[in-house]
Amino acid sequence: MTTRHPTEQDPRWAAIVARDPKVDLQFVYGVKTTGVYCRPGSAARLPRPENVEFFDTAHHAEIAGYRASKRASGDQNQVAQRHAHIVAAACRHIEHAENLPSLEALADLAGLSPFYFHRIFKAVTGLTPKGYANAHRSRKVRDGLKDSHSVTDALYDAGFNSNSRFYENADQLLGMKPGDYKAGGTNSDIRFAVGQCSLGAILVAQSNRGVCAILLGDDPEKLVRDLQDQFPRANLIGADHGFEQLIAQVVGFVEAPALGLDLPLDVRGTAFQERVWQALRNIPPGGTASYAEIARQIGAPSAFRAVAQACGANRLAVAIPCHRVVRSDGNLSGYRWGVERKRQLLEREGATPDRNPLSL
């Protein structure tokens, strides 16, 4: 009696033999004798089963030392396109659904198991389906309030089916009471001061939740207008002596990053943005990371463009150090407050522009 190799008993081997494209989203296989990996639906020559190793993703295969075959590279592009179409359809379904569809319902719509659907959705968008739905509702509430809808209309239009559910989340969602947000920040006290540092003008603003803005620029008046534009009806309070000590602390950190900056922050963004911003705060002074590295760290390896957008949306210069994110080749890319300021910040932290990014 002939004993089969364990790989032959694995149902994934049967999928490879059948060249089944329906499981291309589920795993890849590496061939030990060639050092390449392929998708199960690939038309590549079948290897011997004892030379096959299975991996959940192409990324895991590459970590193990395998490289994509020429066929696999083409397969990956096709798979990426399929992923994008599947996730785009799911996003449209979520956005138009009266209530959040279950994970099982979304997976069934895509023709995938809940496990694999959840994984590719997160890889493409950087969010879970529930996180995406919450971010979408957040945008709808904000847009509804800005369009002069009543608070009640805005919350129901956004998919909250009860006042209590909405108000439980309102502070996290808006950073203040819904009526105050609708009124452009009415009843919100924001203390601020403008000073000077070696990078030019600097504005520091603080709400009752923490520092809500650190802005850099050449024109102090423009920085104040930027703050006013965010909450045009907020009660902006000029600095007193106590607040000037806070801005001195921020300026001191800009000049000497090794001092550290331990301040309560009022961070408001989508779920994805806040994950990116937290990852940025984990990069130590003197270190850098690429957009792709940040994307991998937060579990969304294909979302590096969204990572770049989250960096651009950051309103807390130096406190959330988006200046430490560089291109994959180590060169500098865009910075909300100017590439030259980014270069200066990195140089005083000990990271040079041509230095290779550090792994996180």
N, C-alpha and C positions, 0 to 999 in steps of 0.2 A: 504493500500500500504506500502510495506516495504522499508525503506530508507537504501541504502547501505552505509557502512562506506567509508569515503573519500579514504582510501587506495585501496579499491576494484575498484575505478574508475581510479586509476593510471595505465597507460599501463605497468609499471614495475611489478605490481602485476600479470598481465596476463602472463608475461614472467616467473615469479616464479612458477605459477600454471602449466605452460607448461614445466617447467624445461628446458628452452631454453638455450643451451650452447653458442649460437651465441652472446648473450648479456653479457657473463661473463666478458668481458673487459670493460663494461660500468658502472657497479655499483655493490654494495653489499648491503645486507639488514641485519639489526640487529633485534634480537628478544628480546623484553623488558623483557619477563618472564624468559629467560634463560641467558641473558647477553652475547650471542654469536652472531657472524655474519657469513653469508654464501654467496656464489655466487648463482645467480639465477638458474644456471644449476645443482645445488647440488641435490643429491638424498635424502637429509635430510627430515624428516617429516615436512609437511607443517604447519606453525604456523597459528594462527588466525590473520586475516588481521589487527585488531585493535592493535595487539601487534608488528606490523612491523614498522621499521624505515629505510629509504633509505639513502645511502651514496654514494658519487661519487667514493671513493676509500677505500680500506681496512685501509689505514693510517688514514683517517678521522673517520672511525668507531672506531679505537683503541683510538684516541684522545677523543672520546665521551664515552669511558669506556668499550667498547665491546672487547671481546677476540675472537680469531679464534677458531671455533669448530674443532674437529679432522678432520672432513670432509673438512672443509674450509682450514686447513693446507695443506692437500693433494691437494685440488683444487688450492691453491695458487701456489704450485710447478708446477702444470700442466699449469696454466695460465702464470707463469713466463717463462716456456719453450716456450709456444706459442708466447709470446711477443718477446723472443730472436730470434726465427725463422723468425717472421714477419719483425723485424727490420734488421736482417742480410740480408734478401732478398732485403729490401729497400736500404740498404747501398751498396750492390753490384750493384743494378740498378743505383743508383746515380753515383757510381764510373765509370761505363761503358757508361753512357749516354753522348752524344755529348754536349747537353745543359741541364741545371738543370731542371728536371721534375717538374711540378707544384705540389703543395700540394695535389690538387684534384686527379691528375694522380697517385701519390704514394699511396694515400688512397684507390683509386679504385683497384689498383694492390693488396693491402692487404685485400680487401673486408671489409673495415671499413669506417666510416664517417671521413671526414677530421679532425674534432675536436678530436675524439678518437685516430686516427692514430697519430696526432701531439703530443698528450699527452703521449702515450706509447713510441714514438720515443725519446722524450726528457727524459723520465724516464729512459730508457735503456742506452742511449748514453751520456746524460747530455747536448746535443745540440739540437737545432731545425734542421729539415731537411736542411734548407738553411745554418745554421751555420756549419753543418757537411760537406756540399758541399764546403763551403768556406775553411774550414780547409783542406779538401782533395786537393783542388786546390793549397793551400799554400804549402803543402808537395810536390806536383808534380812540382811546379815552383822551389822550393829549390833543389829537386833532379835533375831536368833537368839542372839547372845552374851548379851544382856540377859535372855533367857528361859531362861537356864541350859542351853542346848544345849551339847554339846561343840563345840570349835573345828572338828573334822572335820565334824560334822553341819552346823554353820552355814555352812561354806564350800561344801559340796556343795549344800545347800538353796538357796544364793544363786546357783548356776550356775557356780561354779568347778569345772572337771572334773579338776583336779589340785592337789595340795598346793603344788607348786612355783609354779604361776601365782598362787595366792593369796598366798603369802608374799612373792613379788616385789613385790606391790602393797600389802601389809599396812601398812607404815609410812605411806604416803600416805593410805591408806584410813581408818586408825584413829588414826594419830599415835603408835602404840606397838605393842609386840608383842601379838598377838591374845589370848594368855593373860592379859596384864596388863589389857587392855581388859575382858575378861570378868570379871575380879576387881575391877572398879570403879576401875582406876588403880593397883592394887598394883604396887609397885616403881618407880612414877613419882614423881620428886621435883618438886614445884611450890613455888617460893619466892614469897612474897607479902608485901605490906605495905599497910597502910591509912593514908592521910593525909588532910589537909584542903586544899581549894582554895576559890576564890571561888564554885564551883558546889556546894559541900557536901563530903560524904565521897567519897574516891576510893580504889579498890583496884587495885593493879597486881600481876599474877601472871606468873611466867616459868617455862616448862618448859625442858628441855635444848635445845629447838629455837628458842626465842625467846619474846617476850612473848605470852602466850596469853589474857590478859584485862585489860581496862581497864574497870572498872565505876564508875558514878556513882550517887549516891543520897543520902538523908538519914540513913540508919541504918547506921553502920559494921558492926554485927553482922550485919545482913541481907546486906550485901555478902559477908561471909565465908561465910555460909550458902549463898549462891548459888554460890560457888566450890566449897564442899564437896558441893553437890548434883550438880555436874557429874562429879566423880570422888570418890565417898564414901570410897574406900579408898586414895587417893593419899597420899603422904607430904608433907603440907603443912608447909613450913618457914617460920617467922617471919623477918622481915627482919633481916639483920645490917647493919653500917655500909655495906658496899659496895652492898647492894641499896637502901638508903635514898637513895643517890646516883641510882639509876635512877628511883625514884619522884619525886625532886626534878626530874629532867629532864622527866618527863611533866607534872608540875604546872606547870613553867615554860612548856611548850608550850601548856597550857590557858590560861594567863594572857596569853601573848604568842605567838600563832600564827606570827608572822613568823619566829620562831626556827627553825622547822622541827623535825621529829622523825625522826631517822635511827636506827631501832632494828630489829634482826631480829625478825620477827613469826612466830609459830606460828599460821598461818591454816589452819583446817580447815572445809571446807564441801563442798557438792555442786559439781560442775563449773559449774553455772549461778551459784550464789552467789559462787564465787570470781571469775568473770568480772565480776559486778556490783561486787564489792568492789574489784577492780583499777580499774574505771572510776571509782569514787568517789575513789580515791587520785590520779587524774589531774586532779581539780577543784582549782584552786589556791585558797589562802586569799583570801577576798574574793569568790570566785565561787560561783555556785549553778547547779544544773541541775534540770530537772524529771524525774519518774520516766519520762515518755515519752521525753525526750531520752536518758536513760541506756539505755532499751530500744533506741532506734534505734542508739546508738553500739555496742552489743554485738551488733547484727545481729538483734535480735528485737523489731521495732517494735510488735507487738501484746501483748508480755509485760510491760506496765508494772505490772500488779498483782503479778506474780511478782517484779518489781524491788522493789516496796514490801515484799514479804514477806522478801526477802533483806536489805533494810536493817534490818528488825525483828529478824533473826536475828544481826546483827552483835554480837559481844561485845568489840570493841576500839574503845571510844569514842575519838574524836578521831584515833587512829592510822588508822582507816578512817573517813573523815569523812562518815558518813551524815547528819550534821546539815546538810550543804550541799545536800541534795536537798529540793526544795520542790514544791508543786503547780504545775500549768501556768500558773495565774494569778499566780504569785509568792508566794502566801500560804503560811503554814506549815501542815504537817499533823503527824501523830503522830510521836513520837520515843520510843524505848525508855526514855530517862532523863528524860522530861518535856519538854513543848513550851517551857516557860519557859527551861530550860537551852539548848534549841536556839536560841531567840531571842538569848540572851546570847552564845552562841558566835558566831553570825553577826554580831552587832553589834560585837563586839570584833575580828572579822576585817574589818570594813568593809562587810559585806553587810547591808542592812536588810531587814526582813521583807516590805516592799511592793515591793522591787526586782524587776524582771523577771529571770527566770532567764537565765544566760549560756549561749550555745551552746558546746558542747564542741568 
